[in-house]
Amino acid sequence: MFLTTLLMPAVALAADPTPISACTTISVPGSYQLTRNLTSAQDCIFISTDAVTLDLNGFVIARVGGVGNAYGVASTGGVPRAEITVKNGTVARYTWGLHFSQDDGVVIDNVRATEHTVTGITVGPNSVVRNSRVQFSGCGNGCWGISAGEGSQLIDNVAEDIGGWGIIAGASSVVRGNVSRNAVNDGIRVGAGSTVRGNVTSGNGEDGLDVTCPSVVAQSAATSNGLLNLRTTNAGCVLVDNVAP
């Protein structure tokens, strides 16, 4: 009898995420996961490298006490970063909640950002913000709940009671399925060359939807806003099946 040994190809197993139990700076690429709620008087988590996934794991990062400005979760080092993901939790009561304004390809997924004194969620170009909620944030006028650079996707988010603009997207973005209500300034502001579909705005102090053309605006509802329910700037916008009396 001959026994044949079958050699199976090796399968690389993903490493377990690195646990985080205190505010820190992440300086090595990889996956990280909170193991508890975190509080701080000043900044909490900085990311100083590319290719980081931070899973908040259902926990809360919150500022307690402290004076002056502080970041909840942000990139640092003065160098634009890439491929940063933050997901699945809450960041509360900082000056800037989640701040990645110069970083490319950031993903914010299923995050609640609340009670920040300037901005809730800020990401750079080619980024994705989805399934997230920003509440009770902003400086009263001219700040924002969610802001993304050009070429980004803002999908199924909620911004409410924002002291500034509810949601801002740069040029050539996809803005779909978002709700913005009770912002001091515009509910949703979008740059040229974008697709704006299935959004709802109401009760905002200025415009409900403020879109730079050429863009496509479709199947959106903008009602009871302070200035125009739907404002288009420049020529070339395509408007389809919107409710914006």
C-alpha positions as CSV (number, residue, x, y, z in Angstrom):
1,M,0.0,0.0,0.0
2,F,1.3,3.4,-0.9
3,L,0.3,6.4,1.2
4,T,0.2,9.7,-0.7
5,T,0.8,12.9,1.3
6,L,-1.1,15.8,0.0
7,L,0.6,19.1,0.5
8,M,-1.9,21.8,1.0
9,P,-1.0,25.4,0.2
10,A,-0.3,27.6,3.2
11,V,-3.0,30.0,4.1
12,A,-1.9,33.2,5.7
13,L,-4.0,34.0,8.8
14,A,-4.8,37.6,9.7
15,A,-3.1,38.7,12.8
16,D,-5.4,39.6,15.7
17,P,-5.7,43.4,16.1
18,T,-3.5,45.1,18.6
19,P,-5.5,46.0,21.7
20,I,-5.7,49.6,22.9
21,S,-6.7,50.3,26.5
22,A,-5.4,53.9,26.8
23,C,-5.0,57.1,24.7
24,T,-1.9,56.7,22.6
25,T,-0.1,57.4,19.3
26,I,-0.3,54.7,16.7
27,S,2.9,54.7,14.7
28,V,3.0,51.2,13.1
29,P,0.7,50.1,10.3
30,G,-1.8,47.5,11.2
31,S,-5.1,46.8,12.9
32,Y,-6.0,48.1,16.3
33,Q,-9.0,47.6,18.5
34,L,-10.3,49.3,21.7
35,T,-10.8,47.1,24.7
36,R,-12.6,49.7,26.9
37,N,-14.0,53.2,26.9
38,L,-11.4,55.9,26.9
39,T,-11.4,59.3,28.5
40,S,-8.9,62.2,28.3
41,A,-8.6,65.8,29.3
42,Q,-6.7,66.6,26.1
43,D,-6.0,64.7,22.9
44,C,-6.7,60.9,22.8
45,I,-5.6,58.9,19.8
46,F,-3.1,60.2,17.1
47,I,-2.2,58.2,14.0
48,S,1.3,58.9,12.6
49,T,1.5,56.3,9.8
50,D,-0.3,55.0,6.8
51,A,-2.5,51.8,6.6
52,V,-4.1,51.8,10.0
53,T,-7.5,50.3,10.8
54,L,-8.8,51.4,14.2
55,D,-11.9,49.5,15.4
56,L,-13.6,51.3,18.3
57,N,-15.3,48.0,19.0
58,G,-18.5,49.7,20.2
59,F,-16.7,51.8,22.9
60,V,-16.6,55.5,23.5
61,I,-13.7,57.9,23.4
62,A,-14.7,61.0,25.4
63,R,-13.2,64.2,26.7
64,V,-13.7,64.8,30.4
65,G,-12.5,68.2,31.7
66,G,-9.5,69.8,30.2
67,V,-9.0,73.3,28.8
68,G,-8.0,74.5,25.3
69,N,-8.3,72.6,22.0
70,A,-8.1,68.8,21.7
71,Y,-8.5,66.0,19.1
72,G,-10.4,62.8,19.7
73,V,-8.9,60.7,16.9
74,A,-6.6,62.4,14.3
75,S,-3.6,62.0,12.1
76,T,-0.4,63.8,13.2
77,G,3.1,64.5,12.1
78,G,2.5,67.2,9.4
79,V,2.6,64.5,6.6
80,P,-0.5,63.5,4.7
81,R,-1.5,59.9,5.5
82,A,-3.3,57.3,3.5
83,E,-5.5,54.3,4.0
84,I,-6.7,55.1,7.5
85,T,-10.0,53.5,8.7
86,V,-11.9,54.3,11.9
87,K,-15.1,52.3,12.6
88,N,-17.7,51.1,15.1
89,G,-17.9,53.5,18.0
90,T,-18.4,57.0,19.5
91,V,-16.1,60.0,19.8
92,A,-17.5,62.8,22.0
93,R,-16.8,66.3,23.4
94,Y,-13.5,67.2,21.8
95,T,-12.7,70.3,19.8
96,W,-12.3,68.2,16.6
97,G,-13.8,64.8,16.8
98,L,-12.3,62.7,14.0
99,H,-9.8,64.9,12.0
100,F,-8.0,63.7,8.8
101,S,-8.3,66.8,6.7
102,Q,-5.1,66.3,4.7
103,D,-5.3,62.5,4.4
104,D,-6.2,60.5,1.3
105,G,-8.5,57.5,1.2
106,V,-9.8,57.7,4.7
107,V,-12.8,55.5,5.7
108,I,-15.1,56.4,8.5
109,D,-17.7,53.7,9.0
110,N,-20.5,53.5,11.7
111,V,-19.1,56.2,13.9
112,R,-21.1,58.6,16.1
113,A,-19.4,62.0,16.7
114,T,-21.2,64.2,19.2
115,E,-20.8,67.4,21.2
116,H,-17.6,68.6,19.5
117,T,-17.0,72.4,19.7
118,V,-15.7,72.9,16.1
119,T,-16.1,69.9,13.8
120,G,-17.3,66.3,14.0
121,I,-15.8,64.3,11.1
122,T,-13.3,65.7,8.6
123,V,-11.5,63.7,5.9
124,G,-9.4,64.5,2.9
125,P,-9.8,63.6,-0.8
126,N,-11.0,60.2,-2.1
127,S,-12.4,59.2,1.3
128,V,-15.6,57.5,2.4
129,V,-17.8,58.4,5.3
130,R,-20.8,56.1,5.7
131,N,-23.4,55.0,8.2
132,S,-22.2,57.7,10.6
133,R,-24.0,60.3,12.7
134,V,-22.8,63.7,13.9
135,Q,-24.9,65.6,16.5
136,F,-24.8,68.7,18.6
137,S,-21.4,69.8,17.2
138,G,-20.0,73.0,15.7
139,C,-19.0,76.5,16.7
140,G,-22.3,78.3,16.1
141,N,-21.5,79.5,12.6
142,G,-19.1,78.4,9.9
143,C,-18.0,75.0,11.3
144,W,-19.4,71.7,10.1
145,G,-20.6,68.3,11.1
146,I,-19.1,66.2,8.3
147,S,-16.6,67.4,5.6
148,A,-14.9,65.4,2.9
149,G,-12.5,66.4,0.2
150,E,-12.9,66.0,-3.6
151,G,-13.7,62.6,-5.0
152,S,-15.2,61.3,-1.8
153,Q,-18.3,59.3,-1.0
154,L,-20.7,60.3,1.7
155,I,-23.3,57.6,2.1
156,D,-26.2,57.1,4.6
157,N,-25.0,59.6,7.2
158,V,-27.0,61.9,9.6
159,A,-26.0,65.4,10.7
160,E,-28.3,67.1,13.1
161,D,-28.2,70.2,15.3
162,I,-24.9,71.4,13.8
163,G,-23.4,74.9,14.5
164,G,-22.4,75.5,10.9
165,W,-22.8,73.4,7.8
166,G,-24.3,70.0,8.2
167,I,-22.5,68.1,5.5
168,I,-19.8,69.3,3.0
169,A,-18.5,67.4,0.0
170,G,-15.8,68.5,-2.4
171,A,-16.0,68.3,-6.2
172,S,-16.6,65.0,-8.0
173,S,-18.1,63.4,-5.0
174,V,-21.0,61.0,-4.5
175,V,-23.5,62.1,-1.8
176,R,-26.2,59.6,-1.3
177,G,-28.8,58.8,1.3
178,N,-27.8,61.4,3.9
179,V,-30.0,63.4,6.3
180,S,-29.1,66.9,7.5
181,R,-31.4,68.9,9.7
182,N,-31.2,71.9,12.0
183,A,-27.8,73.2,10.9
184,V,-27.1,76.9,11.4
185,N,-25.8,77.2,7.8
186,D,-26.5,74.9,4.8
187,G,-27.8,71.4,5.3
188,I,-25.7,69.8,2.5
189,R,-23.1,71.7,0.4
190,V,-21.6,69.9,-2.6
191,G,-18.9,70.8,-5.2
192,A,-19.1,70.6,-9.0
193,G,-19.1,67.3,-10.9
194,S,-20.9,65.4,-8.1
195,T,-23.8,63.0,-7.9
196,V,-26.3,64.0,-5.2
197,R,-29.1,61.4,-4.8
198,G,-31.7,60.4,-2.2
199,N,-30.8,63.0,0.5
200,V,-33.1,64.7,2.9
201,T,-32.7,68.2,4.4
202,S,-35.0,70.2,6.6
203,G,-34.9,73.0,9.2
204,N,-31.5,74.3,8.2
205,G,-30.8,78.0,8.7
206,E,-29.6,78.7,5.1
207,D,-30.0,76.4,2.1
208,G,-31.2,72.8,2.3
209,L,-29.1,71.6,-0.7
210,D,-26.4,73.9,-2.1
211,V,-24.9,72.3,-5.2
212,T,-22.3,73.6,-7.6
213,C,-23.0,72.7,-11.2
214,P,-22.5,70.7,-13.3
215,S,-23.8,68.0,-11.0
216,V,-26.7,65.6,-10.9
217,V,-29.3,66.1,-8.1
218,A,-31.9,63.4,-8.0
219,Q,-34.6,62.0,-5.7
220,S,-33.8,64.3,-2.9
221,A,-36.1,66.2,-0.6
222,A,-35.4,69.7,0.8
223,T,-38.1,71.4,2.8
224,S,-38.5,74.1,5.5
225,N,-35.0,75.5,5.2
226,G,-34.2,79.1,5.9
227,L,-33.2,80.4,2.5
228,L,-33.5,78.2,-0.6
229,N,-34.5,74.5,-0.3
230,L,-32.4,73.7,-3.4
231,R,-29.7,76.2,-4.7
232,T,-27.7,75.4,-7.8
233,T,-24.7,77.6,-8.7
234,N,-23.4,77.9,-12.3
235,A,-24.9,76.1,-15.3
236,G,-25.3,72.5,-16.2
237,C,-27.0,70.8,-13.3
238,V,-29.4,67.9,-14.0
239,L,-32.3,67.8,-11.6
240,V,-34.5,64.7,-11.5
241,D,-37.5,63.9,-9.2
242,N,-36.6,66.2,-6.3
243,V,-39.0,67.7,-3.8
244,A,-37.7,71.2,-3.1
245,P,-40.7,73.7,-3.0
